[in-house]
Amino acid sequence: MGYEEEAVDELWRDVWCHRSQMQRDLNHGAGETFVIRALAHQGTMSPSQLADAMHVTTGRISAVLSALEKKGQIVRSVDPSDRRAVRVELTEAGRDRGRKDMQEMRDAVCWIFSQMGERRTREFVDLVREFSIYMTLCKPGEPRPTPEEVRKAFEGDSRDS
């Protein structure tokens, strides 16, 4: 096994298999958190769009929406252009919760970076940026990118400026 295979195994084991609660919340684990974040980003959505985004059943999303509605964080209304469709929107309380959740997450990541130190944090951010560019180039079932495509992707990364 080459270093590439070993690195993938370590990455999966250390990052994806042993996720923290914060990672689970970020990756759909907390239904309410995900719905708040999705609505804050997308604006109005239908329950089926939310279910698709979360990879859950419409029954599960209905339960999450009911809980959020009881807390006054979302409202469901009939779509005026299609009376059969339901629209879901954040209330001001929902937007406040979204801002609070994001600030708590930001504070946690800042704390982590403070533990890592500036040099290692900057290296980490640079490596994640590079990894993300490579990830955008790799498409399942398609040939790997050419050196020219890789060069162009890195030239087009405005963050390097």
C-alpha positions as semicolon CSV with decimal commas, in nm:
position;residue;x (nm);y (nm);z (nm)
1;M;0,000;0,000;0,000
2;G;0,140;0,340;-0,100
3;Y;0,137;0,653;0,112
4;E;-0,173;0,772;-0,075
5;E;-0,378;0,471;0,036
6;E;-0,247;0,497;0,392
7;A;-0,334;0,868;0,401
8;V;-0,690;0,801;0,279
9;D;-0,734;0,532;0,545
10;E;-0,606;0,767;0,816
11;L;-0,823;1,054;0,694
12;W;-1,136;0,840;0,695
13;R;-1,056;0,690;1,034
14;D;-0,952;1,011;1,207
15;V;-1,187;1,263;1,050
16;W;-1,492;1,088;0,912
17;C;-1,531;0,783;1,135
18;H;-1,463;0,955;1,469
19;R;-1,648;1,280;1,414
20;S;-1,710;1,522;1,694
21;Q;-2,057;1,643;1,782
22;M;-1,979;1,968;1,600
23;Q;-1,889;1,776;1,283
24;R;-2,208;1,569;1,308
25;D;-2,410;1,890;1,346
26;L;-2,237;2,036;1,043
27;N;-2,305;1,726;0,837
28;H;-2,678;1,696;0,882
29;G;-2,663;1,520;1,219
30;A;-2,872;1,782;1,395
31;G;-3,192;1,821;1,195
32;E;-3,293;2,155;1,339
33;T;-2,946;2,303;1,295
34;F;-2,932;2,185;0,935
35;V;-3,277;2,325;0,851
36;I;-3,195;2,662;1,007
37;R;-2,866;2,676;0,815
38;A;-3,027;2,570;0,486
39;L;-3,307;2,825;0,514
40;A;-3,062;3,100;0,613
41;H;-2,859;3,021;0,301
42;Q;-3,137;2,944;0,051
43;G;-3,425;3,152;0,182
44;T;-3,763;2,990;0,127
45;M;-3,765;2,615;0,062
46;S;-4,026;2,343;0,039
47;P;-4,030;2,054;0,287
48;S;-3,934;1,814;0,007
49;Q;-3,634;2,031;-0,089
50;L;-3,521;2,024;0,274
51;A;-3,570;1,647;0,294
52;D;-3,367;1,600;-0,024
53;A;-3,089;1,824;0,107
54;M;-3,074;1,632;0,436
55;H;-3,113;1,291;0,273
56;V;-3,406;1,209;0,502
57;T;-3,769;1,119;0,450
58;T;-4,043;1,379;0,425
59;G;-4,182;1,231;0,747
60;R;-3,857;1,306;0,930
61;I;-3,844;1,660;0,793
62;S;-4,205;1,714;0,893
63;A;-4,117;1,628;1,254
64;V;-3,820;1,867;1,250
65;L;-4,033;2,144;1,098
66;S;-4,304;2,091;1,359
67;A;-4,049;2,128;1,639
68;L;-3,906;2,445;1,484
69;E;-4,255;2,584;1,429
70;K;-4,344;2,527;1,796
71;K;-4,030;2,718;1,892
72;G;-4,134;3,004;1,664
73;Q;-3,823;2,967;1,445
74;I;-3,994;2,887;1,114
75;V;-4,329;2,948;0,949
76;R;-4,497;2,730;0,692
77;S;-4,726;2,897;0,443
78;V;-4,911;2,810;0,124
79;D;-4,728;2,908;-0,193
80;P;-4,947;3,176;-0,360
81;S;-4,840;3,061;-0,708
82;D;-4,923;2,693;-0,635
83;R;-5,181;2,644;-0,361
84;R;-5,077;2,275;-0,327
85;A;-4,719;2,366;-0,231
86;V;-4,590;2,466;0,111
87;R;-4,313;2,720;0,168
88;V;-4,090;2,716;0,474
89;E;-3,922;3,036;0,593
90;L;-3,724;3,146;0,895
91;T;-3,878;3,385;1,143
92;E;-3,668;3,652;1,311
93;A;-3,622;3,407;1,601
94;G;-3,496;3,148;1,352
95;R;-3,253;3,396;1,198
96;D;-3,132;3,484;1,549
97;R;-3,076;3,116;1,626
98;G;-2,886;3,074;1,299
99;R;-2,659;3,367;1,381
100;K;-2,606;3,234;1,736
101;D;-2,527;2,881;1,611
102;M;-2,279;3,015;1,355
103;Q;-2,109;3,236;1,614
104;E;-2,077;2,942;1,855
105;M;-1,924;2,731;1,578
106;R;-1,690;3,014;1,478
107;D;-1,582;3,058;1,841
108;A;-1,512;2,684;1,871
109;V;-1,301;2,678;1,555
110;C;-1,112;2,990;1,669
111;W;-1,036;2,813;1,997
112;I;-0,909;2,509;1,806
113;F;-0,684;2,733;1,597
114;S;-0,554;2,901;1,912
115;Q;-0,451;2,557;2,039
116;M;-0,281;2,473;1,709
117;G;-0,085;2,799;1,693
118;E;-0,056;3,044;1,408
119;R;0,200;2,859;1,194
120;R;0,017;2,526;1,200
121;T;-0,322;2,697;1,153
122;R;-0,199;2,881;0,842
123;E;-0,047;2,559;0,706
124;F;-0,374;2,376;0,773
125;V;-0,582;2,643;0,598
126;D;-0,346;2,643;0,298
127;L;-0,359;2,263;0,276
128;V;-0,740;2,257;0,301
129;R;-0,758;2,519;0,023
130;E;-0,530;2,309;-0,197
131;F;-0,721;1,989;-0,116
132;S;-1,052;2,162;-0,198
133;I;-0,926;2,274;-0,538
134;Y;-0,821;1,918;-0,621
135;M;-1,159;1,792;-0,497
136;T;-1,343;2,028;-0,733
137;L;-1,141;1,889;-1,023
138;C;-1,209;1,520;-0,951
139;K;-1,544;1,403;-1,077
140;P;-1,657;1,046;-1,007
141;G;-1,649;0,825;-1,313
142;E;-1,450;1,076;-1,519
143;P;-1,080;1,079;-1,606
144;R;-0,851;1,260;-1,366
145;P;-0,772;1,619;-1,463
146;T;-0,484;1,697;-1,692
147;P;-0,184;1,896;-1,568
148;E;-0,316;2,192;-1,769
149;E;-0,657;2,174;-1,595
150;V;-0,482;2,158;-1,257
151;R;-0,262;2,457;-1,345
152;K;-0,565;2,661;-1,456
153;A;-0,756;2,574;-1,139
154;F;-0,473;2,697;-0,921
155;E;-0,422;3,009;-1,134
156;G;-0,792;3,083;-1,099
157;D;-0,780;3,057;-0,720
158;S;-0,812;3,423;-0,628
159;R;-0,720;3,347;-0,266
160;D;-0,355;3,308;-0,370
161;S;-0,336;3,675;-0,469
